[in-house]
Amino acid sequence: MSTFTLYAKNLRALRSLEWSPSGVSLLVGANGAGKSTVLQALKFLRLAVHRDPAEAVNLAFGGYFDLKNRVAAEHEPIEIGIRIGHLDLRLRLVSVQGLTISAEATLHDGATELFRGDMGRYPLSFLSPLDPVVPDFINTIIEMGVFHDPDICSLRGGSNIGHTQVLNSRGTNALTMLRGWFQRRPDRWRYDFVLTGLRAAFPKLIADLDFVEAGNTIAAQIYRPGSEMPAQLGSEANGVLALLVLLCDLAAAEQGGIVAIDEPENSLHPYAIRLFVRLADQLARRNDLTVVFTTHSPVLLDAFNDKPEQVYVLDGMTEPAPVRLSELRNPEWLRQFRLGELYADDGIVSNDDESRRG
């Protein structure tokens, strides 16, 4: 398993973050506590492998403006880093006159420093020749899946036929990926995982899938149980397409990979949410995945009732953040409640601090 620790300092609402999730974990917090920023930090690292730091900042965060924590001193830089195994990468980001971004990188193998210097306009892949184990480290970062805001509207019109290598962050090429998985025997399990999940969530709607190619677009058809006439997947409810994308998010992960999904509960019925968590847990165990969800959903929290140690809280006070729910609240006390009820009643987190944002 690609166990990892994510670091961030002075990044929007994240004054100091040091997080080492494993298995299937949940990240909760008040609005503006920094949940989405955590996922953006992972996305920044992945983008920085093939892009210079300034471009990666623009794509992951929308630019440097307002990126620095409000209470950070002027001389304090923004820091983002990740440790995978015994390799530890840190990037210090500094805006130069608000126009360009300077990024000083350090890379350590245990106590041994492999690199220290300004990255300039170099991507992180520049570091690969430094040590035989660095390419695997870089490849793990490349393969991290960071997903958010499924673009259901675009998906209704199909997926571009040419985008087949990597599932994009909003799932618009999900149908292309699905057809490719179906056609390639080593990847057939990924297609089967998605179809099995859809059948379980919508047993009266979906029995099978088929694909139709028109020009540069791939669309999907569904077959209902007992019917030989297909219906267009694009005409189905938002929840059907949303779950399809979420299942693809999981299926796209490589053995030992890292998957992060922002608020997967959106558009889903409570039954589908609970089913999705079970499927995520089964796949994570089978393929040694680290899966991270951020959420505001009491239903999703309830799915973690028997494992509060896998729920992490951004509370705006603890440094480094986040803190395990089982450390923030007595586990014996927690067993008296449903976690979703505590969350809904502000028993876990609240929006009392109006200065939070992220």
N, C-alpha and C positions, 0 to 999 in steps of 0.2 A: 504494500500500500504506500502511496505517495503521501506519507504524513508530512505536514507542513506547519510552519508558524508564520503568520502574517504580521508585519509590523507597520505601524503608521504613527507619526507624530505631527501635531499641528496641522492636520489635514481636515479642513472644515470643522465639523463638530467633534472630531476625534483628536483630543488633546494628546492622548497616549494610548495606543492599542497594541496588544500583544496577544494573539489568538491562535490556539492550536486545536482546532476541531478534529474529530475523527468519526468514522461511521456516518450516520445520518444525524445532523445537528440542526437546531433551530436558533435563529438570532432574532430577538425581540427588543423593542424599545419604543419610547414615545416618538411622536412625529418630530423629525429634526434631530433625533439622537445620533444619526450617522449610519443607519443600517445600509442604505443604498450606497453610501460612500465606501463602505467596506467592500462591496462588490465592485465598485468602480476602481478601487485600488488594485484588485485582482485583474480587472480588465486592462488597466494601465500597464501592469507588468507584462501581460501577454502581448499587448500592442508594441511595447518597447523592445521586444525581441527583434522585430524587423523594421522598426521606425525610430527616428531620433527622438530623444526625450520630449522636445517641444511639440512635435506632432502627436506623440502619444498622449500628452497632457490635453491637447486640443480635442482629440477624439474621445478620450475617456471622461474628461471633466468639463469639456466645453471651454477650455482656456484656463489661464492662470488667475484671472480676475476673481476675487472673492474666494480663492481656494484655501487661503491660509486661515487658521484658527484665529478668532477675533481677539482672544486674550494672549496670544503668543507675542513675545517681545519682538521688536523689529529685527534683532540680530539672529533670531531663531529660525532655522530653515524648516521647510516641509521635508519630512523623511518618509519614504515608503520602502519596505523591504520584505524579503521572504527567505525563510530557511527551509530547505528540503534535504532531508538526511543530514549530512555533515557539512553541506555547503550553505553559506549565508551571504546573501546579497543585500546591500543597502544603497539607496539612492537619495541624495540630498538635493532638493530642488530649490533654486533661488531665482527669482525674477530680477533681471538686470534692467533697471529703469523702466520696468513695466512693458518692455518690448520683446526681450528674448529670455530664454530660460537656460540657466546653467545647471548642469546635473553632475555632481561628483559621485562616483560609484566606488564602493569597496566590495571586494569579494574575498571571503575567507573559506578555507577548508579546515575546519576545526580552529586551531590557534594559528594556523599558517595563513598569512596574507598573500593572496594570489594576485590581487590588482588593487590599485588605488589611483584615481585620477579623474579628470574632467572628461565626461563622455563626448562633449562637443556635439557633433551631428552623427555620432556613431550609434547604431542599435546595439542591444545587449548581445546579439549573436557575434559581435566583435570579440567577445570574451572567450569564445569556444576553444581556440587553440591553446589556452593557458594551461590546461590540465586535462588528462584523459577522461575524467569524470564530468567535466563541465558540459559537454554536449548533451549528455543524458539529463542533466539539471535543466539546461535550456529547453530541451524537448518537452520535459514535464510542464514547464511554464507555457509553452506553445499550446499544449494539448488541454490546458485548463478550459473548461466550458463555463462561460459567464453569460447568463440568460436573463432577459427582462422584457416586459411589455410585448407579449406575442402580437404580431401584426396580423390579426384575424382578417381584417378587411382585405389586405393584399393577398392573403392565402386563399381567399374565396375565388380569386381569379386564377389560381394555379401558381406554380413555381417555375422560375427560369431554368431551362434545361441545362444551361452551362454551369450552374453553381452546384457542384457535386462533391467537393473535397471536404469542406468543413461546414457544419451546421451553424448558420449565423445567429447572432445574439437575439434576434426577434423571430426566428423560425420561418422566415419567408421562403426559404428553400427546402422546407421540411418534406414536401412531396417528392422533390427530386432526390433527396437523400433516401427516402423510403423506397423508391423504385430501385435505386442503386443497390440498397441493401438486399432487396428481394432477388435481384439478378446475380449478385455475387455470393456464391455458396458460403465462404467464410463469414460473411456478414448477415446471412439469412436469419440468425438468431435475433439480430436487432429488429428486423422487420416483424418477426414472430412476437417479440416482446411488446411492440407497439400494438399490433393487432389483438393480441390476447388481452391487453389492458383495456382497449376500446370495447371489446366484446363483454368483458366483465362489468365495465361501467355502464354500458348501454346495451343490455342483452336483447331488448326488443327492437333496437335500431340497426345494429351492425352485426353481420355474420361474416362478411368478407370485404376485401378491397380490390380494386382494379385501377389501372392507370391509363390515361388517354393522352396522347401526344398531339399537340396542334401547333405547328410552327416551332417557336422557341419556348413553348410553355408546356408543362406537364400538369394535368388536372387529375383528380381522383374521383372514382365512383364507388359507392357502397352498395352492397347487397344486403337486404333485410332478410331475417330468418324466414325461410319458406318461399322466398320470391326469387324468380330468375331474371327479373327486370331491374336494372341498376337505377340508382338515384344519384344525383350530383352531390358530392361531399360539400361543395361550396354553398349548398342551400340549407345545410344543417345548422343547428343552434350554435351559438358562440361557444358554449361549454364543450361541445364535441370537438371543435377545431382546437380550442385551448388545450384540452387534454391530449389530443394528438401531438401538439407541439411539445408539451411537457414530457410526454413519454419519449419523444425523439431526443429531447435534451438529455435524458438519462441514457438512452440507447447509444447515443453518439460517443459516450465516454470510453476511453481505452482502459484496459486492465490496469488497476492501481491508480486510476485517474482522479481528477478533482472536478466536481460539478457544483456551481453556485447558481441558485435561481431566486430571483427577487419576486416575492409575493405570489407564489404559485396558485393561491386560492382564488385569484380573480377569475370570474365567470363560471366557477365550478359549483355544483351542488354539493352539500356536505358529504353525501355518500361518496361522490367522486373524489373529494379531498382525502377522505380516510383511505379509500382504495389506493390512491396515488402514493400516499405515504407508505402503505404496506408494500407496494410494488418497488418503491425506491429502496426500502430497507432490504427486501429480498435480493435486489440486484446489487446493492452495495456489499452485502455479505458474499454473494457469489463471485463478484469481480473485484473485490477489495477496493471499493470506491470510497472517497470522502465526499459526502453530499451535504451541501449547506443550503438551507432555506431561510430567507427573511420573511417575516409575516406580521400581520395585524389580526390574524384570524383566530378567534376562540376555538373554532372547530379544529384547526390545525394544531393548536396548542393541546387540545384534549387528546390528540393522537400520541402525545408524549407524556401522558399521565404517569405511566409506569417507569419513565426514564427521565426525571427532571434534571439529571446530571448532563443530559444532552441538550438542554435548553440554556442558552446564554443571553444575558441581559446587558444592554447598553443603558446604564442608568444616569449617565451624565456626571457621576460623582466618583466612581471607582477608577483608579489609575494604577496599573494599566487596565483598560477595558478589553473585552467584556468580562463579566463575572458569571460563573455557573449559577443557575437558579438554586441548585442544591446547596450552594455556599451562601447565597443571599438570603435564603429562607430555610428554616429547619426542615429537613426531609420528613420527619415525623408529622410536623404540622401540615406540610404540603399534602400528605396522604389523606387528609380530611376533606380535601376539596378537589374539584375538577380545575385543571390549570386554566382552561378557557374562562371559567367563571371568575377566577381571581383576576385574570387579565381584563375582563369586561368591567369589573368593579374597581379598577385601578389598584388592585392589591399587589400587582407586580411592577407595573410602570405607569407613569402618568405624564401629562404635559405641563406640570407645574412650572417648570423652568422655561420661560418664553424665549430665552436666549439661545436655546438649542436650534440647530439646523443641520442638514446633511442630506 
